[in-house]
Amino acid sequence: MQEEVKVAAGKLKDTLKALVREGNVRRVVIRNAEGRTLLDMPLTAGIAGAVLAPFWVAVTGVVALAKEFTVVIERHDGAVVKAD
């Protein structure tokens, strides 16, 4: 199941942190306003801490590239989709 969410640069990191905490996200793709993929990161249930450090560094670098992003969220089957 896939979901797309439009996010401003200032809210990108908070949105991604919330998704990681949910635990049912399989993959996250970050695209700029033109639809170009900037980051495509698979997430595995149970990962945390130091394993995510490179992910957060990449997110910080991506934020400098644009003002608005589309986050494509791929969830595990049977997941409930929450709207913000």
Buried (B, 14 or more C-beta within 10 A) or exposed (E): EEBEBEBEBEBBBEBBEEBBEEEBBBBBBBBBEEEEEBBEBEBEEEEEEEEBEEBEEBBEEBBEEBEEBBBBBBBEEEBEEEEE
